[in-house]
């Protein structure tokens, strides 16, 4: 449409390149800093290329005390939250799409309203409850908290996908003598796989990225998750920026790679839910 | 609470004849685990939040477990202090500036992506996803490094000497604003672009044949098509930006001199730094009420759209 007007096209492309440069700059600077040798990080004139390249900053970050604990904590919490929320949401979504029952509409409105509640608002009562239950400093406390936070959306997404699967398909399988369990496993599950992936991505991000709840609930240093560890970098002994940025890079890497891989699905899943409900 | 994207525009389902009407306990059994977790971890704390806001809940209560009812004392303390008015104004301004900036840039990028060639578009998408994927805390730590007074690359690029961004209210707010907008634009741009690409091309062709220029086509086709998605991302942006905590807390700690303290940060400080959980809870209740009032129009619309469930 714009092709006829050349100056407009040039302006558009220039604008796009400029935008990319600005938006990409922080990420580029993160990788650039992380890969520099330790001495080059703190130079009055910044070096724009990480040569000579060095992994010293990464080694520095990984060798910080308890790093292995934090990694394990984060992996356990994230893994359990993803599994738990997907299973629980799948069961709930099956109930919501395959049955009509009293309270169904109320439940749907309920999970929508829950999403309007600001996350930080629940921090105080949750902290106090976990304290009186002696569940501060336990991974279980965090796991339960994150699972509850992701459930409304995961249920909603799964419900959307389950809706797309015609009931006739299951009925046909039942007529053919398949048990209800077989129907769920062999017919339903493969068809809603995209929904399961979308829900897991979402739960993964929430559990992996959360800072404030872990910060408040985990007082024992060895119980920190990776985000709390990253934020505590600066208070230890001044700030070791090389290590901090290398640590941030390591922490961000799995998600960035993952986002790139599922890029297409990410946007489709997001909007498929948005438009089709 | 990351995305509510899925809730967008709920298309009423045609009376759902697909669902079974037989009465059985099975749906309740399937729903039980989810309902239990939600009731325990969200329902109960929500009730408790309101209760605590009417109690004198300080350090002593924390250790003895004994609390005293104080009526509206917490609310009075919060609402009658000198802080409340600047706090509300600041929270509103910060929220509007962040959401506004995100929406304007995000919409611009989405529209530009539509007009760009395939290769340029891929490049823009790549940059957006890279920025989007960086976890909150990692991005915030990166920001402290980019804007570090002595060795930060931004001060060097802008020839600002050893300027300390967190030492002045305006630059501290700008610092937080830049971070939040940088992180939020990708979601808005990609969601809007996905919406744009669902508009059938014939519409534009037909309009062009009728002699409609770019702006007319934009006004008559693009805007109405985009309106529901635009409404969704607007409400989401307002909710998220109202609740921004990590970025402020880790970049400025609410300073300098309370200059970047919003309601959410204030509630946190009162509760966890001043050990006055009652007042913190009162602020959280007020913040939630305020946010609910702001978004109630949208919630009502959603619930109405859900009449046919």
HADDOCK unambig.tbl for C-alpha pairs under 7 A between the chains (distance, minus, plus):
assign (segid A and resid 20 and name CA) (segid B and resid 124 and name CA) 6.00 0.50 0.50
assign (segid A and resid 20 and name CA) (segid B and resid 127 and name CA) 5.97 0.50 0.50
assign (segid A and resid 23 and name CA) (segid B and resid 127 and name CA) 6.40 0.50 0.50
assign (segid A and resid 23 and name CA) (segid B and resid 131 and name CA) 6.87 0.50 0.50
assign (segid A and resid 23 and name CA) (segid B and resid 182 and name CA) 6.98 0.50 0.50
assign (segid A and resid 24 and name CA) (segid B and resid 127 and name CA) 5.57 0.50 0.50
assign (segid A and resid 24 and name CA) (segid B and resid 131 and name CA) 6.89 0.50 0.50
assign (segid A and resid 27 and name CA) (segid B and resid 131 and name CA) 6.92 0.50 0.50
assign (segid A and resid 30 and name CA) (segid B and resid 142 and name CA) 6.63 0.50 0.50
assign (segid A and resid 42 and name CA) (segid B and resid 151 and name CA) 5.94 0.50 0.50
assign (segid A and resid 43 and name CA) (segid B and resid 151 and name CA) 6.63 0.50 0.50
assign (segid A and resid 44 and name CA) (segid B and resid 151 and name CA) 5.88 0.50 0.50
assign (segid A and resid 46 and name CA) (segid B and resid 153 and name CA) 6.26 0.50 0.50
assign (segid A and resid 88 and name CA) (segid B and resid 33 and name CA) 6.30 0.50 0.50
assign (segid A and resid 88 and name CA) (segid B and resid 34 and name CA) 5.84 0.50 0.50
assign (segid A and resid 89 and name CA) (segid B and resid 34 and name CA) 6.79 0.50 0.50
assign (segid A and resid 91 and name CA) (segid B and resid 30 and name CA) 5.09 0.50 0.50
assign (segid A and resid 91 and name CA) (segid B and resid 31 and name CA) 6.49 0.50 0.50
assign (segid A and resid 92 and name CA) (segid B and resid 30 and name CA) 5.50 0.50 0.50
assign (segid A and resid 92 and name CA) (segid B and resid 31 and name CA) 4.50 0.50 0.50
assign (segid A and resid 92 and name CA) (segid B and resid 34 and name CA) 6.45 0.50 0.50
assign (segid A and resid 95 and name CA) (segid B and resid 27 and name CA) 4.59 0.50 0.50
assign (segid A and resid 95 and name CA) (segid B and resid 30 and name CA) 5.84 0.50 0.50
assign (segid A and resid 95 and name CA) (segid B and resid 31 and name CA) 6.26 0.50 0.50
assign (segid A and resid 97 and name CA) (segid B and resid 19 and name CA) 6.45 0.50 0.50
assign (segid A and resid 98 and name CA) (segid B and resid 19 and name CA) 4.90 0.50 0.50
assign (segid A and resid 98 and name CA) (segid B and resid 20 and name CA) 6.23 0.50 0.50
assign (segid A and resid 99 and name CA) (segid B and resid 19 and name CA) 4.98 0.50 0.50
assign (segid A and resid 99 and name CA) (segid B and resid 20 and name CA) 4.89 0.50 0.50
assign (segid A and resid 99 and name CA) (segid B and resid 21 and name CA) 6.46 0.50 0.50
assign (segid A and resid 99 and name CA) (segid B and resid 27 and name CA) 6.40 0.50 0.50
assign (segid A and resid 100 and name CA) (segid B and resid 19 and name CA) 5.82 0.50 0.50
assign (segid A and resid 100 and name CA) (segid B and resid 20 and name CA) 5.86 0.50 0.50
assign (segid A and resid 100 and name CA) (segid B and resid 21 and name CA) 5.28 0.50 0.50
assign (segid A and resid 105 and name CA) (segid B and resid 309 and name CA) 6.47 0.50 0.50
assign (segid A and resid 109 and name CA) (segid B and resid 303 and name CA) 6.82 0.50 0.50
assign (segid A and resid 115 and name CA) (segid B and resid 1 and name CA) 6.77 0.50 0.50
assign (segid A and resid 117 and name CA) (segid B and resid 288 and name CA) 6.57 0.50 0.50
assign (segid A and resid 118 and name CA) (segid B and resid 243 and name CA) 6.37 0.50 0.50
assign (segid A and resid 118 and name CA) (segid B and resid 288 and name CA) 6.49 0.50 0.50
assign (segid A and resid 119 and name CA) (segid B and resid 1 and name CA) 6.16 0.50 0.50
assign (segid A and resid 120 and name CA) (segid B and resid 264 and name CA) 7.00 0.50 0.50
assign (segid A and resid 121 and name CA) (segid B and resid 284 and name CA) 5.16 0.50 0.50
assign (segid A and resid 122 and name CA) (segid B and resid 45 and name CA) 6.26 0.50 0.50
assign (segid A and resid 122 and name CA) (segid B and resid 46 and name CA) 6.44 0.50 0.50
assign (segid A and resid 124 and name CA) (segid B and resid 277 and name CA) 6.88 0.50 0.50
assign (segid A and resid 124 and name CA) (segid B and resid 281 and name CA) 6.73 0.50 0.50
assign (segid A and resid 125 and name CA) (segid B and resid 45 and name CA) 5.14 0.50 0.50
assign (segid A and resid 125 and name CA) (segid B and resid 48 and name CA) 5.98 0.50 0.50
assign (segid A and resid 125 and name CA) (segid B and resid 49 and name CA) 5.38 0.50 0.50
assign (segid A and resid 126 and name CA) (segid B and resid 45 and name CA) 5.85 0.50 0.50
assign (segid A and resid 145 and name CA) (segid B and resid 41 and name CA) 6.26 0.50 0.50
assign (segid A and resid 148 and name CA) (segid B and resid 37 and name CA) 5.90 0.50 0.50
assign (segid A and resid 148 and name CA) (segid B and resid 38 and name CA) 5.52 0.50 0.50
assign (segid A and resid 148 and name CA) (segid B and resid 41 and name CA) 6.15 0.50 0.50
assign (segid A and resid 149 and name CA) (segid B and resid 1 and name CA) 6.57 0.50 0.50
assign (segid A and resid 153 and name CA) (segid B and resid 4 and name CA) 6.58 0.50 0.50
assign (segid A and resid 156 and name CA) (segid B and resid 6 and name CA) 6.60 0.50 0.50
assign (segid A and resid 157 and name CA) (segid B and resid 6 and name CA) 6.08 0.50 0.50
assign (segid A and resid 167 and name CA) (segid B and resid 18 and name CA) 6.41 0.50 0.50
assign (segid A and resid 209 and name CA) (segid B and resid 135 and name CA) 5.75 0.50 0.50
assign (segid A and resid 209 and name CA) (segid B and resid 136 and name CA) 6.49 0.50 0.50
assign (segid A and resid 212 and name CA) (segid B and resid 246 and name CA) 6.93 0.50 0.50
assign (segid A and resid 227 and name CA) (segid B and resid 137 and name CA) 6.01 0.50 0.50
assign (segid A and resid 241 and name CA) (segid B and resid 145 and name CA) 6.90 0.50 0.50
assign (segid A and resid 245 and name CA) (segid B and resid 142 and name CA) 6.46 0.50 0.50
assign (segid A and resid 248 and name CA) (segid B and resid 138 and name CA) 4.80 0.50 0.50
assign (segid A and resid 252 and name CA) (segid B and resid 134 and name CA) 5.34 0.50 0.50
assign (segid A and resid 252 and name CA) (segid B and resid 135 and name CA) 5.87 0.50 0.50
assign (segid A and resid 252 and name CA) (segid B and resid 138 and name CA) 6.63 0.50 0.50
assign (segid A and resid 255 and name CA) (segid B and resid 133 and name CA) 5.90 0.50 0.50
assign (segid A and resid 256 and name CA) (segid B and resid 130 and name CA) 6.14 0.50 0.50
assign (segid A and resid 256 and name CA) (segid B and resid 133 and name CA) 5.00 0.50 0.50
assign (segid A and resid 256 and name CA) (segid B and resid 134 and name CA) 6.40 0.50 0.50
assign (segid A and resid 259 and name CA) (segid B and resid 129 and name CA) 6.88 0.50 0.50
assign (segid A and resid 259 and name CA) (segid B and resid 133 and name CA) 6.41 0.50 0.50
assign (segid A and resid 267 and name CA) (segid B and resid 190 and name CA) 6.73 0.50 0.50
assign (segid A and resid 267 and name CA) (segid B and resid 191 and name CA) 6.84 0.50 0.50
assign (segid A and resid 270 and name CA) (segid B and resid 5 and name CA) 6.31 0.50 0.50
assign (segid A and resid 270 and name CA) (segid B and resid 6 and name CA) 6.80 0.50 0.50
assign (segid A and resid 271 and name CA) (segid B and resid 191 and name CA) 6.39 0.50 0.50
assign (segid A and resid 271 and name CA) (segid B and resid 194 and name CA) 6.82 0.50 0.50
assign (segid A and resid 273 and name CA) (segid B and resid 5 and name CA) 6.66 0.50 0.50
assign (segid A and resid 273 and name CA) (segid B and resid 6 and name CA) 4.20 0.50 0.50
assign (segid A and resid 274 and name CA) (segid B and resid 5 and name CA) 5.15 0.50 0.50
assign (segid A and resid 274 and name CA) (segid B and resid 6 and name CA) 4.39 0.50 0.50
assign (segid A and resid 274 and name CA) (segid B and resid 7 and name CA) 5.95 0.50 0.50
assign (segid A and resid 274 and name CA) (segid B and resid 8 and name CA) 4.61 0.50 0.50
assign (segid A and resid 274 and name CA) (segid B and resid 9 and name CA) 6.42 0.50 0.50
assign (segid A and resid 275 and name CA) (segid B and resid 8 and name CA) 6.45 0.50 0.50
assign (segid A and resid 275 and name CA) (segid B and resid 9 and name CA) 6.00 0.50 0.50
assign (segid A and resid 276 and name CA) (segid B and resid 10 and name CA) 6.84 0.50 0.50
assign (segid A and resid 276 and name CA) (segid B and resid 11 and name CA) 6.44 0.50 0.50
assign (segid A and resid 277 and name CA) (segid B and resid 6 and name CA) 5.89 0.50 0.50
assign (segid A and resid 277 and name CA) (segid B and resid 7 and name CA) 5.94 0.50 0.50
assign (segid A and resid 277 and name CA) (segid B and resid 8 and name CA) 6.55 0.50 0.50
assign (segid A and resid 277 and name CA) (segid B and resid 9 and name CA) 6.40 0.50 0.50
assign (segid A and resid 277 and name CA) (segid B and resid 10 and name CA) 4.90 0.50 0.50
assign (segid A and resid 277 and name CA) (segid B and resid 11 and name CA) 6.29 0.50 0.50
